[in-house]
């Protein structure tokens, strides 16, 4: 396992968002994942993202916007609105993806041990800090070193929108994907990355559709002999010397 660059992180986040977008709105039947988290975003030997583990997912008829269900998910990623109402919808996955974006920026676990020794929610930590501090003041050292201020602010703003308590105020996964793609495109234009990268980005939507089609069939972590998770990458980078 090697430490991912900021370029890699933006690409992986965009790929994962594209796969979830396809499942929500481009498939013939909507699929809500219900357990989006960094350990369910697998990376192959080429660092391509694969959204995995559909054991908790729900299939929803295309004419329905939500489904009533027993609450299921992972503590730290769980949509509070879904927890309170039992009404699962596409914005529940958006909330969970917002937590993944925070992991990308801050490199802390969704529930981490604060300096006080008490357990603290990463979401609460971020939302409290962002009221009085600039995003660049709270991100991980590697992010601060590799990303420019526009990218840090862009991902932080996107995460804040994904984490809004009311689902109707959150963006769709399509809007999340579009924002991440735009940040990648801006980075390409400013740094004059190889044209092959730009071509890959322009073909991203079809790639995401194929990705979603493949990963829908992954229902466990049995494939981890060939992949490792984004969570492992975050934890490894968080342990590097500051």
KETIVEX-935152 format. One record per residue (C-alpha): residue number from 1; residue in one letter; chain; x negated, y negated, z negated. Coordinates in steps of 0.1 Angstrom, whole numbers. Each point is the difference from the previous one (the first is absolute). Layout:
<site><k>NUM</k><r>a</r><c>A</c><X>X</X><Y>Y</Y><Z>Z</Z></site>
...
//
This chain:
<site><k>1</k><r>x</r><c>A</c><X>0</X><Y>0</Y><Z>0</Z></site>
<site><k>2</k><r>x</r><c>A</c><X>-14</X><Y>-34</Y><Z>9</Z></site>
<site><k>3</k><r>x</r><c>A</c><X>12</X><Y>-34</Y><Z>-12</Z></site>
<site><k>4</k><r>x</r><c>A</c><X>25</X><Y>-16</Y><Z>24</Z></site>
<site><k>5</k><r>x</r><c>A</c><X>-7</X><Y>-34</Y><Z>14</Z></site>
<site><k>6</k><r>x</r><c>A</c><X>26</X><Y>-28</Y><Z>-1</Z></site>
<site><k>7</k><r>x</r><c>A</c><X>6</X><Y>6</Y><Z>37</Z></site>
<site><k>8</k><r>x</r><c>A</c><X>8</X><Y>36</Y><Z>-7</Z></site>
<site><k>9</k><r>x</r><c>A</c><X>23</X><Y>-9</Y><Z>-28</Z></site>
<site><k>10</k><r>x</r><c>A</c><X>20</X><Y>-24</Y><Z>22</Z></site>
<site><k>11</k><r>x</r><c>A</c><X>2</X><Y>26</Y><Z>27</Z></site>
<site><k>12</k><r>x</r><c>A</c><X>11</X><Y>28</Y><Z>-23</Z></site>
<site><k>13</k><r>x</r><c>A</c><X>26</X><Y>-22</Y><Z>-17</Z></site>
<site><k>14</k><r>x</r><c>A</c><X>14</X><Y>-10</Y><Z>35</Z></site>
<site><k>15</k><r>x</r><c>A</c><X>1</X><Y>36</Y><Z>11</Z></site>
<site><k>16</k><r>x</r><c>A</c><X>18</X><Y>11</Y><Z>-31</Z></site>
<site><k>17</k><r>x</r><c>A</c><X>25</X><Y>-28</Y><Z>3</Z></site>
<site><k>18</k><r>x</r><c>A</c><X>6</X><Y>9</Y><Z>36</Z></site>
<site><k>19</k><r>x</r><c>A</c><X>7</X><Y>36</Y><Z>-9</Z></site>
<site><k>20</k><r>x</r><c>A</c><X>25</X><Y>-10</Y><Z>-27</Z></site>
<site><k>21</k><r>x</r><c>A</c><X>16</X><Y>-26</Y><Z>24</Z></site>
<site><k>22</k><r>x</r><c>A</c><X>5</X><Y>28</Y><Z>25</Z></site>
<site><k>23</k><r>x</r><c>A</c><X>16</X><Y>23</Y><Z>-26</Z></site>
<site><k>24</k><r>x</r><c>A</c><X>23</X><Y>-28</Y><Z>-11</Z></site>
<site><k>25</k><r>x</r><c>A</c><X>12</X><Y>-14</Y><Z>33</Z></site>
<site><k>26</k><r>x</r><c>A</c><X>-13</X><Y>16</Y><Z>31</Z></site>
<site><k>27</k><r>x</r><c>A</c><X>8</X><Y>37</Y><Z>-7</Z></site>
<site><k>28</k><r>x</r><c>A</c><X>34</X><Y>14</Y><Z>10</Z></site>
<site><k>29</k><r>x</r><c>A</c><X>8</X><Y>5</Y><Z>-37</Z></site>
<site><k>30</k><r>x</r><c>A</c><X>-14</X><Y>-24</Y><Z>-26</Z></site>
<site><k>31</k><r>x</r><c>A</c><X>-24</X><Y>15</Y><Z>-25</Z></site>
<site><k>32</k><r>x</r><c>A</c><X>-8</X><Y>-16</Y><Z>-34</Z></site>
<site><k>33</k><r>x</r><c>A</c><X>-32</X><Y>14</Y><Z>-14</Z></site>
<site><k>34</k><r>x</r><c>A</c><X>8</X><Y>-8</Y><Z>-36</Z></site>
<site><k>35</k><r>x</r><c>A</c><X>-36</X><Y>7</Y><Z>-13</Z></site>
<site><k>36</k><r>x</r><c>A</c><X>-22</X><Y>-24</Y><Z>19</Z></site>
<site><k>37</k><r>x</r><c>A</c><X>-34</X><Y>-3</Y><Z>-19</Z></site>
<site><k>38</k><r>x</r><c>A</c><X>-37</X><Y>0</Y><Z>8</Z></site>
<site><k>39</k><r>x</r><c>A</c><X>-4</X><Y>37</Y><Z>-8</Z></site>
<site><k>40</k><r>x</r><c>A</c><X>26</X><Y>8</Y><Z>28</Z></site>
<site><k>41</k><r>x</r><c>A</c><X>-20</X><Y>-20</Y><Z>26</Z></site>
<site><k>42</k><r>x</r><c>A</c><X>-26</X><Y>25</Y><Z>12</Z></site>
<site><k>43</k><r>x</r><c>A</c><X>-31</X><Y>-8</Y><Z>21</Z></site>
<site><k>44</k><r>x</r><c>A</c><X>-15</X><Y>24</Y><Z>25</Z></site>
<site><k>45</k><r>x</r><c>A</c><X>-36</X><Y>2</Y><Z>11</Z></site>
<site><k>46</k><r>x</r><c>A</c><X>6</X><Y>-30</Y><Z>22</Z></site>
<site><k>47</k><r>x</r><c>A</c><X>16</X><Y>-20</Y><Z>-28</Z></site>
<site><k>48</k><r>x</r><c>A</c><X>34</X><Y>1</Y><Z>18</Z></site>
<site><k>49</k><r>x</r><c>A</c><X>29</X><Y>-3</Y><Z>-24</Z></site>
<site><k>50</k><r>x</r><c>A</c><X>26</X><Y>28</Y><Z>-4</Z></site>
<site><k>51</k><r>x</r><c>A</c><X>30</X><Y>-7</Y><Z>-22</Z></site>
<site><k>52</k><r>x</r><c>A</c><X>6</X><Y>33</Y><Z>-18</Z></site>
<site><k>53</k><r>x</r><c>A</c><X>21</X><Y>19</Y><Z>-25</Z></site>
<site><k>54</k><r>x</r><c>A</c><X>37</X><Y>-3</Y><Z>10</Z></site>
<site><k>55</k><r>x</r><c>A</c><X>13</X><Y>22</Y><Z>-29</Z></site>
<site><k>56</k><r>x</r><c>A</c><X>19</X><Y>-29</Y><Z>-15</Z></site>
<site><k>57</k><r>x</r><c>A</c><X>12</X><Y>-16</Y><Z>33</Z></site>
<site><k>58</k><r>x</r><c>A</c><X>36</X><Y>-4</Y><Z>9</Z></site>
<site><k>59</k><r>x</r><c>A</c><X>16</X><Y>1</Y><Z>35</Z></site>
<site><k>60</k><r>x</r><c>A</c><X>26</X><Y>-27</Y><Z>5</Z></site>
<site><k>61</k><r>x</r><c>A</c><X>25</X><Y>-3</Y><Z>28</Z></site>
<site><k>62</k><r>x</r><c>A</c><X>-9</X><Y>-29</Y><Z>23</Z></site>
<site><k>63</k><r>x</r><c>A</c><X>32</X><Y>-19</Y><Z>-9</Z></site>
<site><k>64</k><r>x</r><c>A</c><X>-7</X><Y>1</Y><Z>-37</Z></site>
<site><k>65</k><r>x</r><c>A</c><X>-22</X><Y>-26</Y><Z>-18</Z></site>
<site><k>66</k><r>x</r><c>A</c><X>-5</X><Y>19</Y><Z>-32</Z></site>
<site><k>67</k><r>x</r><c>A</c><X>7</X><Y>32</Y><Z>-18</Z></site>
<site><k>68</k><r>x</r><c>A</c><X>10</X><Y>7</Y><Z>-36</Z></site>
<site><k>69</k><r>x</r><c>A</c><X>-25</X><Y>25</Y><Z>-15</Z></site>
<site><k>70</k><r>x</r><c>A</c><X>-17</X><Y>10</Y><Z>-32</Z></site>
<site><k>71</k><r>x</r><c>A</c><X>-29</X><Y>-23</Y><Z>-6</Z></site>
<site><k>72</k><r>x</r><c>A</c><X>-33</X><Y>16</Y><Z>11</Z></site>
<site><k>73</k><r>x</r><c>A</c><X>-34</X><Y>-14</Y><Z>6</Z></site>
<site><k>74</k><r>x</r><c>A</c><X>-33</X><Y>-8</Y><Z>-18</Z></site>
<site><k>75</k><r>x</r><c>A</c><X>-4</X><Y>-22</Y><Z>-30</Z></site>
<site><k>76</k><r>x</r><c>A</c><X>-18</X><Y>-32</Y><Z>10</Z></site>
<site><k>77</k><r>x</r><c>A</c><X>13</X><Y>1</Y><Z>36</Z></site>
<site><k>78</k><r>x</r><c>A</c><X>38</X><Y>4</Y><Z>-7</Z></site>
<site><k>79</k><r>x</r><c>A</c><X>23</X><Y>-27</Y><Z>13</Z></site>
<site><k>80</k><r>x</r><c>A</c><X>17</X><Y>-16</Y><Z>-31</Z></site>
<site><k>81</k><r>x</r><c>A</c><X>32</X><Y>-7</Y><Z>19</Z></site>
<site><k>82</k><r>x</r><c>A</c><X>2</X><Y>37</Y><Z>10</Z></site>
<site><k>83</k><r>x</r><c>A</c><X>-8</X><Y>11</Y><Z>-35</Z></site>
<site><k>84</k><r>x</r><c>A</c><X>29</X><Y>-22</Y><Z>-14</Z></site>
<site><k>85</k><r>x</r><c>A</c><X>27</X><Y>8</Y><Z>26</Z></site>
<site><k>86</k><r>x</r><c>A</c><X>-9</X><Y>34</Y><Z>14</Z></site>
<site><k>87</k><r>x</r><c>A</c><X>6</X><Y>-15</Y><Z>35</Z></site>
<site><k>88</k><r>x</r><c>A</c><X>-29</X><Y>11</Y><Z>23</Z></site>
<site><k>89</k><r>x</r><c>A</c><X>-7</X><Y>-21</Y><Z>31</Z></site>
<site><k>90</k><r>x</r><c>A</c><X>-28</X><Y>-9</Y><Z>23</Z></site>
<site><k>91</k><r>x</r><c>A</c><X>-11</X><Y>-29</Y><Z>-23</Z></site>
<site><k>92</k><r>x</r><c>A</c><X>-8</X><Y>25</Y><Z>-27</Z></site>
<site><k>93</k><r>x</r><c>A</c><X>-29</X><Y>12</Y><Z>22</Z></site>
<site><k>94</k><r>x</r><c>A</c><X>-10</X><Y>-36</Y><Z>7</Z></site>
<site><k>95</k><r>x</r><c>A</c><X>-3</X><Y>-6</Y><Z>-38</Z></site>
<site><k>96</k><r>x</r><c>A</c><X>-23</X><Y>30</Y><Z>-4</Z></site>
<site><k>97</k><r>x</r><c>A</c><X>-21</X><Y>-10</Y><Z>30</Z></site>
<site><k>98</k><r>x</r><c>A</c><X>-4</X><Y>-34</Y><Z>-17</Z></site>
<site><k>99</k><r>x</r><c>A</c><X>-17</X><Y>18</Y><Z>-29</Z></site>
<site><k>100</k><r>x</r><c>A</c><X>-24</X><Y>17</Y><Z>25</Z></site>
<site><k>101</k><r>x</r><c>A</c><X>-9</X><Y>-35</Y><Z>14</Z></site>
<site><k>102</k><r>x</r><c>A</c><X>-8</X><Y>-10</Y><Z>-36</Z></site>
<site><k>103</k><r>x</r><c>A</c><X>-23</X><Y>30</Y><Z>-4</Z></site>
<site><k>104</k><r>x</r><c>A</c><X>-17</X><Y>-10</Y><Z>33</Z></site>
<site><k>105</k><r>x</r><c>A</c><X>-6</X><Y>-36</Y><Z>-13</Z></site>
<site><k>106</k><r>x</r><c>A</c><X>-7</X><Y>5</Y><Z>-37</Z></site>
<site><k>107</k><r>x</r><c>A</c><X>-13</X><Y>37</Y><Z>-1</Z></site>
<site><k>108</k><r>x</r><c>A</c><X>18</X><Y>8</Y><Z>-32</Z></site>
<site><k>109</k><r>x</r><c>A</c><X>24</X><Y>29</Y><Z>-7</Z></site>
<site><k>110</k><r>x</r><c>A</c><X>38</X><Y>-8</Y><Z>0</Z></site>
<site><k>111</k><r>x</r><c>A</c><X>-1</X><Y>4</Y><Z>-37</Z></site>
<site><k>112</k><r>x</r><c>A</c><X>-35</X><Y>-8</Y><Z>-14</Z></site>
<site><k>113</k><r>x</r><c>A</c><X>-16</X><Y>-6</Y><Z>-34</Z></site>
<site><k>114</k><r>x</r><c>A</c><X>-5</X><Y>-37</Y><Z>-6</Z></site>
<site><k>115</k><r>x</r><c>A</c><X>-28</X><Y>-15</Y><Z>-20</Z></site>
<site><k>116</k><r>x</r><c>A</c><X>22</X><Y>1</Y><Z>-30</Z></site>
<site><k>117</k><r>x</r><c>A</c><X>1</X><Y>38</Y><Z>3</Z></site>
<site><k>118</k><r>x</r><c>A</c><X>37</X><Y>-1</Y><Z>7</Z></site>
<site><k>119</k><r>x</r><c>A</c><X>16</X><Y>14</Y><Z>32</Z></site>
<site><k>120</k><r>x</r><c>A</c><X>10</X><Y>-27</Y><Z>25</Z></site>
<site><k>121</k><r>x</r><c>A</c><X>20</X><Y>1</Y><Z>32</Z></site>
<site><k>122</k><r>x</r><c>A</c><X>-20</X><Y>-11</Y><Z>30</Z></site>
<site><k>123</k><r>x</r><c>A</c><X>32</X><Y>-17</Y><Z>14</Z></site>
<site><k>124</k><r>x</r><c>A</c><X>5</X><Y>-20</Y><Z>-32</Z></site>
<site><k>125</k><r>x</r><c>A</c><X>-37</X><Y>-9</Y><Z>-2</Z></site>
<site><k>126</k><r>x</r><c>A</c><X>0</X><Y>-13</Y><Z>36</Z></site>
<site><k>127</k><r>x</r><c>A</c><X>33</X><Y>-19</Y><Z>-2</Z></site>
<site><k>128</k><r>x</r><c>A</c><X>-11</X><Y>-17</Y><Z>-32</Z></site>
<site><k>129</k><r>x</r><c>A</c><X>-35</X><Y>-9</Y><Z>12</Z></site>
<site><k>130</k><r>x</r><c>A</c><X>12</X><Y>-13</Y><Z>34</Z></site>
<site><k>131</k><r>x</r><c>A</c><X>21</X><Y>-27</Y><Z>-17</Z></site>
<site><k>132</k><r>x</r><c>A</c><X>-30</X><Y>-18</Y><Z>-12</Z></site>
<site><k>133</k><r>x</r><c>A</c><X>-30</X><Y>13</Y><Z>20</Z></site>
<site><k>134</k><r>x</r><c>A</c><X>-10</X><Y>2</Y><Z>36</Z></site>
<site><k>135</k><r>x</r><c>A</c><X>1</X><Y>35</Y><Z>15</Z></site>
<site><k>136</k><r>x</r><c>A</c><X>-38</X><Y>-1</Y><Z>6</Z></site>
<site><k>137</k><r>x</r><c>A</c><X>-5</X><Y>-3</Y><Z>-37</Z></site>
<site><k>138</k><r>x</r><c>A</c><X>16</X><Y>33</Y><Z>-8</Z></site>
<site><k>139</k><r>x</r><c>A</c><X>-9</X><Y>23</Y><Z>28</Z></site>
<site><k>140</k><r>x</r><c>A</c><X>-28</X><Y>27</Y><Z>-2</Z></site>
<site><k>141</k><r>x</r><c>A</c><X>-36</X><Y>-10</Y><Z>7</Z></site>
<site><k>142</k><r>x</r><c>A</c><X>-2</X><Y>19</Y><Z>32</Z></site>
<site><k>143</k><r>x</r><c>A</c><X>31</X><Y>-16</Y><Z>14</Z></site>
<site><k>144</k><r>x</r><c>A</c><X>-12</X><Y>-35</Y><Z>-9</Z></site>
<site><k>145</k><r>x</r><c>A</c><X>-33</X><Y>8</Y><Z>17</Z></site>
<site><k>146</k><r>x</r><c>A</c><X>14</X><Y>14</Y><Z>33</Z></site>
<site><k>147</k><r>x</r><c>A</c><X>33</X><Y>-17</Y><Z>5</Z></site>
<site><k>148</k><r>x</r><c>A</c><X>6</X><Y>-37</Y><Z>8</Z></site>
<site><k>149</k><r>x</r><c>A</c><X>24</X><Y>-21</Y><Z>-20</Z></site>
<site><k>150</k><r>x</r><c>A</c><X>27</X><Y>1</Y><Z>26</Z></site>
<site><k>151</k><r>x</r><c>A</c><X>0</X><Y>38</Y><Z>-1</Z></site>
<site><k>152</k><r>x</r><c>A</c><X>0</X><Y>1</Y><Z>-38</Z></site>
<site><k>153</k><r>x</r><c>A</c><X>28</X><Y>-25</Y><Z>-2</Z></site>
<site><k>154</k><r>x</r><c>A</c><X>20</X><Y>18</Y><Z>27</Z></site>
<site><k>155</k><r>x</r><c>A</c><X>-2</X><Y>34</Y><Z>-16</Z></site>
<site><k>156</k><r>x</r><c>A</c><X>7</X><Y>-15</Y><Z>-35</Z></site>
<site><k>157</k><r>x</r><c>A</c><X>30</X><Y>-19</Y><Z>14</Z></site>
<site><k>158</k><r>x</r><c>A</c><X>13</X><Y>31</Y><Z>17</Z></site>
<site><k>159</k><r>x</r><c>A</c><X>-4</X><Y>21</Y><Z>-31</Z></site>
<site><k>160</k><r>x</r><c>A</c><X>19</X><Y>-26</Y><Z>-21</Z></site>
<site><k>161</k><r>x</r><c>A</c><X>29</X><Y>1</Y><Z>25</Z></site>
<site><k>162</k><r>x</r><c>A</c><X>1</X><Y>38</Y><Z>-1</Z></site>
<site><k>163</k><r>x</r><c>A</c><X>2</X><Y>0</Y><Z>-38</Z></site>
<site><k>164</k><r>x</r><c>A</c><X>29</X><Y>-23</Y><Z>-3</Z></site>
<site><k>165</k><r>x</r><c>A</c><X>26</X><Y>14</Y><Z>-24</Z></site>
<site><k>166</k><r>x</r><c>A</c><X>29</X><Y>-4</Y><Z>24</Z></site>
<site><k>167</k><r>x</r><c>A</c><X>-3</X><Y>23</Y><Z>30</Z></site>
<site><k>168</k><r>x</r><c>A</c><X>18</X><Y>-24</Y><Z>23</Z></site>
<site><k>169</k><r>x</r><c>A</c><X>-29</X><Y>-25</Y><Z>-6</Z></site>
<site><k>170</k><r>x</r><c>A</c><X>-27</X><Y>25</Y><Z>11</Z></site>
<site><k>171</k><r>x</r><c>A</c><X>-12</X><Y>2</Y><Z>36</Z></site>
<site><k>172</k><r>x</r><c>A</c><X>8</X><Y>31</Y><Z>21</Z></site>
<site><k>173</k><r>x</r><c>A</c><X>-28</X><Y>24</Y><Z>7</Z></site>
<site><k>174</k><r>x</r><c>A</c><X>-1</X><Y>-13</Y><Z>36</Z></site>
<site><k>175</k><r>x</r><c>A</c><X>-6</X><Y>-35</Y><Z>-14</Z></site>
<site><k>176</k><r>x</r><c>A</c><X>-27</X><Y>14</Y><Z>-23</Z></site>
<site><k>177</k><r>x</r><c>A</c><X>-17</X><Y>18</Y><Z>30</Z></site>
<site><k>178</k><r>x</r><c>A</c><X>2</X><Y>-31</Y><Z>22</Z></site>
<site><k>179</k><r>x</r><c>A</c><X>-16</X><Y>-22</Y><Z>-27</Z></site>
<site><k>180</k><r>x</r><c>A</c><X>-29</X><Y>25</Y><Z>-4</Z></site>
<site><k>181</k><r>x</r><c>A</c><X>-5</X><Y>3</Y><Z>37</Z></site>
<site><k>182</k><r>x</r><c>A</c><X>-1</X><Y>-38</Y><Z>3</Z></site>
<site><k>183</k><r>x</r><c>A</c><X>-27</X><Y>-2</Y><Z>-27</Z></site>
<site><k>184</k><r>x</r><c>A</c><X>-20</X><Y>26</Y><Z>18</Z></site>
<site><k>185</k><r>x</r><c>A</c><X>4</X><Y>-18</Y><Z>33</Z></site>
<site><k>186</k><r>x</r><c>A</c><X>-11</X><Y>-33</Y><Z>-15</Z></site>
<site><k>187</k><r>x</r><c>A</c><X>-30</X><Y>18</Y><Z>-15</Z></site>
<site><k>188</k><r>x</r><c>A</c><X>-8</X><Y>14</Y><Z>34</Z></site>
<site><k>189</k><r>x</r><c>A</c><X>3</X><Y>-33</Y><Z>17</Z></site>
<site><k>190</k><r>x</r><c>A</c><X>-21</X><Y>-18</Y><Z>-26</Z></site>
<site><k>191</k><r>x</r><c>A</c><X>-28</X><Y>26</Y><Z>-1</Z></site>
<site><k>192</k><r>x</r><c>A</c><X>0</X><Y>10</Y><Z>36</Z></site>
<site><k>193</k><r>x</r><c>A</c><X>3</X><Y>37</Y><Z>-8</Z></site>
<site><k>194</k><r>x</r><c>A</c><X>-6</X><Y>25</Y><Z>28</Z></site>
<site><k>195</k><r>x</r><c>A</c><X>29</X><Y>-2</Y><Z>26</Z></site>
<site><k>196</k><r>x</r><c>A</c><X>6</X><Y>37</Y><Z>-6</Z></site>
<site><k>197</k><r>x</r><c>A</c><X>12</X><Y>-9</Y><Z>-34</Z></site>
<site><k>198</k><r>x</r><c>A</c><X>25</X><Y>-25</Y><Z>14</Z></site>
<site><k>199</k><r>x</r><c>A</c><X>12</X><Y>26</Y><Z>25</Z></site>
<site><k>200</k><r>x</r><c>A</c><X>6</X><Y>24</Y><Z>-29</Z></site>
<site><k>201</k><r>x</r><c>A</c><X>20</X><Y>-26</Y><Z>-19</Z></site>
<site><k>202</k><r>x</r><c>A</c><X>22</X><Y>-8</Y><Z>30</Z></site>
<site><k>203</k><r>x</r><c>A</c><X>8</X><Y>37</Y><Z>4</Z></site>
<site><k>204</k><r>x</r><c>A</c><X>7</X><Y>3</Y><Z>-38</Z></site>
<site><k>205</k><r>x</r><c>A</c><X>38</X><Y>3</Y><Z>2</Z></site>
<site><k>206</k><r>x</r><c>A</c><X>-1</X><Y>32</Y><Z>22</Z></site>
<site><k>207</k><r>x</r><c>A</c><X>-27</X><Y>14</Y><Z>-22</Z></site>
<site><k>208</k><r>x</r><c>A</c><X>21</X><Y>-7</Y><Z>-31</Z></site>
<site><k>209</k><r>x</r><c>A</c><X>29</X><Y>19</Y><Z>15</Z></site>
<site><k>210</k><r>x</r><c>A</c><X>-22</X><Y>30</Y><Z>8</Z></site>
<site><k>211</k><r>x</r><c>A</c><X>-14</X><Y>-2</Y><Z>-35</Z></site>
<site><k>212</k><r>x</r><c>A</c><X>34</X><Y>-1</Y><Z>-16</Z></site>
<site><k>213</k><r>x</r><c>A</c><X>11</X><Y>30</Y><Z>21</Z></site>
<site><k>214</k><r>x</r><c>A</c><X>-30</X><Y>20</Y><Z>-12</Z></site>
<site><k>215</k><r>x</r><c>A</c><X>1</X><Y>-9</Y><Z>-36</Z></site>
<site><k>216</k><r>x</r><c>A</c><X>37</X><Y>6</Y><Z>-4</Z></site>
<site><k>217</k><r>x</r><c>A</c><X>-10</X><Y>37</Y><Z>0</Z></site>
<site><k>218</k><r>x</r><c>A</c><X>-25</X><Y>-4</Y><Z>-29</Z></site>
<site><k>219</k><r>x</r><c>A</c><X>19</X><Y>10</Y><Z>-31</Z></site>
<site><k>220</k><r>x</r><c>A</c><X>-29</X><Y>7</Y><Z>-24</Z></site>
<site><k>221</k><r>x</r><c>A</c><X>-37</X><Y>-8</Y><Z>-5</Z></site>
<site><k>222</k><r>x</r><c>A</c><X>-11</X><Y>33</Y><Z>16</Z></site>
<site><k>223</k><r>x</r><c>A</c><X>-16</X><Y>-20</Y><Z>27</Z></site>
<site><k>224</k><r>x</r><c>A</c><X>-24</X><Y>-17</Y><Z>-24</Z></site>
<site><k>225</k><r>x</r><c>A</c><X>-27</X><Y>24</Y><Z>9</Z></site>
<site><k>226</k><r>x</r><c>A</c><X>-5</X><Y>-21</Y><Z>31</Z></site>
<site><k>227</k><r>x</r><c>A</c><X>11</X><Y>-33</Y><Z>-15</Z></site>
<site><k>228</k><r>x</r><c>A</c><X>-4</X><Y>-21</Y><Z>-31</Z></site>
<site><k>229</k><r>x</r><c>A</c><X>24</X><Y>-26</Y><Z>-14</Z></site>
<site><k>230</k><r>x</r><c>A</c><X>-1</X><Y>-38</Y><Z>1</Z></site>
<site><k>231</k><r>x</r><c>A</c><X>4</X><Y>2</Y><Z>-38</Z></site>
<site><k>232</k><r>x</r><c>A</c><X>-34</X><Y>18</Y><Z>-2</Z></site>
<site><k>233</k><r>x</r><c>A</c><X>-15</X><Y>-27</Y><Z>21</Z></site>
<site><k>234</k><r>x</r><c>A</c><X>14</X><Y>-28</Y><Z>-23</Z></site>
<site><k>235</k><r>x</r><c>A</c><X>-12</X><Y>18</Y><Z>-31</Z></site>
<site><k>236</k><r>x</r><c>A</c><X>-35</X><Y>5</Y><Z>15</Z></site>
<site><k>237</k><r>x</r><c>A</c><X>-4</X><Y>-36</Y><Z>10</Z></site>
<site><k>238</k><r>x</r><c>A</c><X>13</X><Y>-12</Y><Z>-34</Z></site>
<site><k>239</k><r>x</r><c>A</c><X>-28</X><Y>19</Y><Z>-17</Z></site>
<site><k>240</k><r>x</r><c>A</c><X>-28</X><Y>-16</Y><Z>20</Z></site>
<site><k>241</k><r>x</r><c>A</c><X>-22</X><Y>-25</Y><Z>-19</Z></site>
<site><k>242</k><r>x</r><c>A</c><X>14</X><Y>-36</Y><Z>1</Z></site>
//
